[in-house]
Each structure stands twice: as C-alpha cells, then as structure tokens.
Amino acid sequence: MPMFFAHRPSPQVIERFIRDSRDVPLSYGPVGIVNSRTDGRSVDELVAPIGRGVADFARARAALSTWQQFAIGWVELFPQHMSMQVGTDVAILIRHFGFWSLNGSRVVYQLSGGEDGHRFGYAYGTLTNHAESGEEIFEVFLDPPTDAVMYRIRAISWPQVALTRIGQPIVRLLQARFRADSAAAMARAVERR
C-alpha cells in the first residue's frame, strides 16, 4: 500500500520505504503494457519540444539520465542520485491538497537508439505500494526532419487503492499537471546547461 502523511515524511521514513520496496512486486502486468491498448484502458501522452539540434539532444539525454523531469517542486523522486538502470526502485513523494504520499516504482525497461541513435529513455512500472497501477515512459528524441529535440511522456494507469478510485477526477488532473510540469522541467534542464 502507498503511504499517506499529514506532513512531509522524514528522510528516514523515505529511506525505509525505498528499502522495503525492493521486495515488492509490480502491481500490473505485462511489462510493456503502455505500448499496447489490449486491455481497453486509455493511454495518456504528451510530446513537447524542449530544444533544437544535437547539442540540445545530448543535454536532454543527460537530464533524463538524472531524472530531471521530476524537478517540479510538488513531486520528488528518491533516492535523488539513482541510476535509471532496469531494476532500480524509486519512491515518488507527492504533495497533494493538504497531504503527502509516497509511492513505489521500478525501472522496467530502457529505450535507446532508433535507426539514427537519436532516441533515449526508459519506463518505470508501479509497485504494489503505489496508489495507482500502470507504467510510464520518459523519452527524448531528435526529430531529423525538423532538428527539434522532443520530450515524450506516455502513461497508462488505473486506481489501485480506494482513495484514488474515489478521487479519480482529481487524480487525472494531477497526472495531466505532472505531464505538463515535467515537460517544462526538461526544457529548463536543456536550456540552462
């Protein structure tokens, strides 16, 4: 189960949550579900320009490698300097309307290459200690015809606990806000380097 708090949890609570997440299974299946629509669930996606040219693509790739898409203030990722390698467990701390939640996810696969090598990203899947079930892709790519560097976030999710089922309209608004704020964070990361 996800953890809900009236106040920001301490670093010790967050560390214990991450440690405990190592033994927790994914809350969905099969891995790769965000790339198919076989279960009838809708897929949410945002594709946004964040730069231009090979140098900006390199900066975007570096930003994604260090999880800069979470540098948005009301959502944080722990541990803060973790790998994006398959099997890495992360805790997502979210500040909601008057409370906080900790949710566990795991990197489940990486995206790379493409025919020209200008595509990079990874996906994480929710663990059973997350309020939602599903999978999310974070990807950057260079569009050769336009030379634009694009950021793509693609997700499929559904409620896993009663609170998210009851508050589904609000959850959906927060998810849309996260996609937009995440794209803005990636644009800032590419711009300032």
C-alpha positions as CSV (number, residue, x, y, z in Angstrom):
1,M,0.0,0.0,0.0
2,P,1.1,3.6,-0.6
3,M,1.9,5.6,2.5
4,F,-0.1,8.8,3.2
5,F,1.0,11.5,5.6
6,A,-0.4,14.7,7.1
7,H,3.2,16.2,6.9
8,R,6.3,15.7,4.8
9,P,7.8,12.4,5.8
10,S,11.3,12.4,7.3
11,P,14.3,11.2,5.3
12,Q,14.4,8.1,7.5
13,V,10.8,7.2,6.6
14,I,11.6,7.7,2.9
15,E,14.7,5.6,3.1
16,R,12.8,2.8,4.8
17,F,10.1,2.9,2.2
18,I,12.7,2.6,-0.6
19,R,14.4,-0.3,1.2
20,D,11.1,-2.1,1.7
21,S,10.2,-1.6,-1.9
22,R,13.0,-3.9,-3.0
23,D,10.8,-6.9,-2.0
24,V,7.6,-5.6,-3.5
25,P,6.3,-6.9,-6.9
26,L,4.9,-4.8,-9.8
27,S,1.2,-4.0,-9.4
28,Y,0.4,-4.8,-13.0
29,G,1.3,-7.0,-16.0
30,P,2.6,-7.5,-18.5
31,V,5.7,-5.2,-18.6
32,G,5.3,-3.1,-21.8
33,I,1.6,-2.5,-21.3
34,V,1.9,1.2,-22.1
35,N,2.8,0.3,-25.6
36,S,-0.4,-1.6,-26.2
37,R,-4.0,-1.0,-25.8
38,T,-5.1,-4.6,-25.5
39,D,-6.8,-4.1,-22.1
40,G,-9.1,-1.2,-23.2
41,R,-7.5,1.4,-20.9
42,S,-6.7,4.8,-22.3
43,V,-3.1,5.9,-22.8
44,D,-2.1,9.5,-21.8
45,E,0.7,11.1,-23.8
46,L,2.4,14.4,-24.1
47,V,5.1,15.2,-26.7
48,A,6.7,18.6,-26.4
49,P,9.7,20.4,-28.0
50,I,12.5,21.1,-25.5
51,G,15.4,22.1,-27.7
52,R,17.0,22.0,-31.1
53,G,20.0,20.2,-32.5
54,V,22.4,17.5,-31.5
55,A,23.9,19.5,-28.6
56,D,20.4,20.0,-27.0
57,F,19.7,16.3,-27.6
58,A,22.8,15.5,-25.6
59,R,21.7,17.8,-22.8
60,A,18.2,16.3,-22.9
61,R,19.7,12.8,-22.6
62,A,21.8,13.9,-19.7
63,A,18.8,15.5,-18.0
64,L,16.7,12.4,-18.4
65,S,19.6,10.2,-17.1
66,T,19.5,12.2,-13.9
67,W,15.7,12.2,-13.6
68,Q,15.4,16.0,-14.1
69,Q,11.8,15.5,-15.4
70,F,10.9,15.3,-11.7
71,A,12.4,18.7,-10.8
72,I,8.9,20.3,-10.5
73,G,8.6,21.1,-6.8
74,W,5.4,19.3,-5.8
75,V,6.7,15.8,-6.9
76,E,10.1,14.5,-5.8
77,L,12.0,11.3,-6.6
78,F,14.1,9.4,-4.1
79,P,16.9,8.5,-3.9
80,Q,17.9,11.7,-5.5
81,H,21.0,10.4,-7.4
82,M,19.9,7.0,-8.5
83,S,20.5,5.0,-11.6
84,M,17.9,4.6,-14.4
85,Q,19.0,1.0,-14.9
86,V,16.4,-1.8,-15.1
87,G,15.6,-3.0,-11.6
88,T,16.2,0.4,-9.9
89,D,13.5,1.1,-7.3
90,V,12.4,4.6,-6.6
91,A,10.0,6.4,-4.3
92,I,7.8,9.2,-5.6
93,L,6.9,11.8,-3.0
94,I,3.8,13.8,-4.0
95,R,2.4,16.8,-2.2
96,H,-1.3,16.8,-2.8
97,F,-4.0,19.1,-1.4
98,G,-3.1,19.2,2.3
99,F,-1.3,15.8,2.5
100,W,1.7,13.8,1.1
101,S,2.0,10.4,-0.4
102,L,4.9,8.0,-1.0
103,N,4.6,5.6,-4.0
104,G,6.9,2.9,-5.2
105,S,8.0,2.3,-8.8
106,R,10.7,0.3,-10.6
107,V,12.6,0.9,-13.8
108,V,11.3,-2.0,-16.0
109,Y,13.0,-1.3,-19.4
110,Q,15.1,1.1,-21.4
111,L,14.5,2.7,-24.8
112,S,17.5,3.5,-26.9
113,G,18.9,4.1,-30.3
114,G,16.4,4.1,-33.1
115,E,17.9,3.9,-36.5
116,D,20.0,7.0,-36.1
117,G,20.8,6.7,-32.4
118,H,18.8,9.8,-31.5
119,R,16.3,8.2,-29.2
120,F,16.8,7.6,-25.4
121,G,14.6,6.8,-22.5
122,Y,13.2,4.4,-20.0
123,A,10.0,3.2,-18.4
124,Y,9.0,2.5,-14.9
125,G,6.2,0.4,-13.5
126,T,4.2,0.8,-10.4
127,L,4.8,-1.4,-7.4
128,T,2.0,-2.7,-5.1
129,N,2.9,0.1,-2.7
130,H,1.8,2.8,-5.3
131,A,-1.7,4.4,-5.3
132,E,-2.1,3.6,-9.0
133,S,-1.2,0.6,-11.2
134,G,0.5,1.1,-14.5
135,E,3.5,2.1,-16.5
136,E,5.1,5.3,-17.7
137,I,7.7,6.0,-20.4
138,F,10.1,9.0,-20.3
139,E,11.8,9.6,-23.6
140,V,13.8,12.2,-25.5
141,F,14.4,12.1,-29.3
142,L,15.8,14.2,-32.1
143,D,13.4,14.6,-35.0
144,P,15.7,14.6,-38.1
145,P,13.4,16.5,-40.5
146,T,12.9,19.5,-38.1
147,D,16.1,19.1,-35.9
148,A,13.7,19.5,-32.9
149,V,14.5,17.8,-29.6
150,M,11.3,16.3,-28.3
151,Y,10.3,15.0,-24.8
152,R,7.7,12.3,-24.7
153,I,5.9,11.1,-21.6
154,R,3.4,8.3,-22.1
155,A,1.5,6.5,-19.4
156,I,-1.3,4.1,-18.7
157,S,-2.7,3.8,-15.2
158,W,-5.7,2.9,-13.1
159,P,-6.6,3.2,-9.4
160,Q,-5.2,0.7,-7.1
161,V,-6.5,1.9,-3.7
162,A,-9.9,3.3,-2.6
163,L,-8.6,6.9,-2.2
164,T,-7.5,7.1,-5.8
165,R,-10.7,5.4,-7.0
166,I,-12.9,7.9,-5.1
167,G,-10.7,10.9,-6.2
168,Q,-10.2,9.8,-9.8
169,P,-11.2,13.1,-11.4
170,I,-8.6,14.9,-9.2
171,V,-6.0,12.2,-9.8
172,R,-6.5,12.6,-13.6
173,L,-6.0,16.4,-13.2
174,L,-2.8,15.9,-11.2
175,Q,-1.5,13.4,-13.8
176,A,-2.1,16.0,-16.6
177,R,-0.4,18.7,-14.5
178,F,2.6,16.3,-13.9
179,R,3.0,15.7,-17.7
180,A,3.0,19.5,-18.4
181,D,5.3,20.4,-15.5
182,S,7.6,17.5,-16.4
183,A,8.0,18.8,-19.9
184,A,8.7,22.3,-18.6
185,A,11.4,20.9,-16.2
186,M,13.0,19.1,-19.1
187,A,13.0,22.3,-21.2
188,R,14.6,24.2,-18.3
189,A,17.3,21.5,-17.9
190,V,18.2,21.6,-21.6
191,E,18.2,25.4,-21.7
192,R,20.5,26.0,-18.7
193,R,23.3,23.6,-19.4
